[in-house]
Amino acid sequence: MNSLMNRFFMFFRRFRKLVKLIDKETKMKFVIKSVLGALLFSTLIILLPTLLVINMFIYTKLTLFLSILLVVLVMAWGFLYYFFYYKLLKNYHPKLEEFNTLVPQLVESSFVALFFMILGIILISVIL
């Protein structure tokens, strides 16, 4: 158990260190461009399946399944957003290519997906 906790804290320290290094290298103008671009790309990718699922709510027997599918799509949006964010950030700052941005990408997108999952569970339990 102690070894597992040590690995968890080492992973979290590595995450914080990478985020600090990335924050040192980036400029606000390029971060804003990356955020807006990532929002645009991820929203456009998720928009079509989401609209398809929303239009299928006319089938009342599939309401629970479609609600769960909608929550999964929203959780996937968080992963797509951070994927495009770090991809665009690397394009604007070639110096970031030497950093392993996979760790911050996975940690931050997992937090966002967890938040959306909890929010989705609450909404599904209240609505249905």
N, C-alpha and C positions, 0 to 999 in steps of 0.2 A: 504494500500500500504506500509506503514511504517513497519507493522508487517511482511510482505512478505520479505522486504529487510533485516530486522533483522534476520529472519530465514535463509536467504541465507548467510549472513555474519557469523552467528553462525556455519552453516554447513561448510563453507570454513575454519573457524578457527579450527574446529574439524578435518578437512582433513589435514591441515598443521601440527597440533599437532600430529596426528597419523603418518604422514610421517616422522616427526622428531624422534619419538619414534622408528619407524621401522629402520630408518637409524642408530640410536645409537646402536641397538642390532645386526645388521648384519655386516658381514665381507666381504671384497671385493671378496675373493675367492669363497664364496658361492653365492654371487650375480651374478658373472660371470657364475657359473654353472647353476643357476636358469634361467638366461637370455638365455643361449644356449639351455637348456632343453625345455624351454617354446617356443622358436623359432622352435625347432625341432618338438615338439608335435603339436603345432598349425598349422604349415605348412603341416605336414603329414595329418592332419584331413581335412584341406581345399583343399588340392591338388587334390583329386579325383573329388569332385564336380566342381572345377574350370576347370579342364581339360575336363570334360564332357560338360560344358557350352561353353568353347572355341571351342570344336569340333562341336557344334551345330550351329556355325555361318555360316555354308554353306547354311542354310535356310534364305534367304534374307528377308522374311516377318517377321521374329522373331528378327531382329537385335536390335531394340530398347528394346524389352522385355529382351533379353539376356544381353544387355549392362547394364540394370538396375539390373538384377539378379547378374551380375558379380560385380557391385559396392556393392550390399548388402553382397555378399560373402566376399569381401575385408573388409567391415566394421565389419563383424562377426569375421574375423581373429583377429582384434584388441581386441575384447572382449575375445576370446579364449586365446590369448597370455597372457593377464594380469591375467586371471583365473589360467592358469598353472604357471605363474611366482610366484604369491603369494602362490599357493599350494606347489610348490617346495621350496619356501623360508621358509614356515612353517615346511616342512619336515627337512630342514637343521638346522633350529633354533626352537626347541620346545618351547622356551620362547615366541615366537610370537603367540602361540595359544591363549594366554590371550588377545591379541589385536584384535579389530574388523577391519580386513583388507578388509572388503567389501566396506567400504567408499572409501579408496584410489583406490581400484580396479575399482569401477564404475566410479569414477571421471576421472582417467587417461585413461581408455578405452573409455569413452565418448569423451574425447578430441581427441584421435586417430581416433575414428570413425567419428567424425565431420570433421577432416582434410581429411580423405579418401572420405567422402561424397562430400565435396566441390571440391576436386580434380577430383572425378568421374563425377560430374556435368559439370565441365569445359571441361573435355575430351569428354564427350558425346556430348556436344553442339558444340564442334569444329569438331569432327569426323562426326557426323550425320548432 
